[in-house]
Amino acid sequence: MQLHGRIHTFPKHIRHFIAAFVVVLSIGYGTGLLFVGQTDTTTPAGIEENYLGNEDIEDPAVMKFKKGEREMLTILHTHILSISFIFFFLGGLLALTSLPKNLKAFLMIEPFVSIVLTFGGIYLMWQGISWMKYVVMISGTVMTAVYIVGAIALLIQLYKRR
């Protein structure tokens, strides 16, 4: 059986399998975003406070301390590896769609740029380059938007007419 390199021509059971994977992957990605919301890192000040602490603020609601080098390396290591795999799998599936080549290429490659900017930015901010908090916020937002667009486009492609 030839699959013609287009995901919408795959057998029904394989399309359902891929759809189930994308839905569960999206639930996992979404719970990660919920965690980000819980840590108050949705604003530049919150991002900075999460990694650099708030010891200089008098009577904060939650006391936070600057993360140590070992903790930072663990955070960066685990997030860069795991999110890279998420986008590798999503990108590999997007490669099989009939989306326009330029859109497909953007959805496949941009997340890796955002991963480097987001987590490299976190590290540089932690090292003292405080304006990187804006890069972190923008690249994290772009990464999430690309994930949402890619996942929705993939699900649509799975069930478009042959």
Secondary structure by P-SEA (a helix, b strand, c coil): cccccccccccaaaaaaaaaaaaaaaaaaaaaaaaaaaaccccaaaaaaaccccccccccccccccccaaaaaaaaaaaaaaaaaaaaaaaaaaaaccccaaaaaaaacaaaaaaaaaaaaaaaaaaccccaaaaaaaaaaaaaaaaaaaaaaaaaaacccc
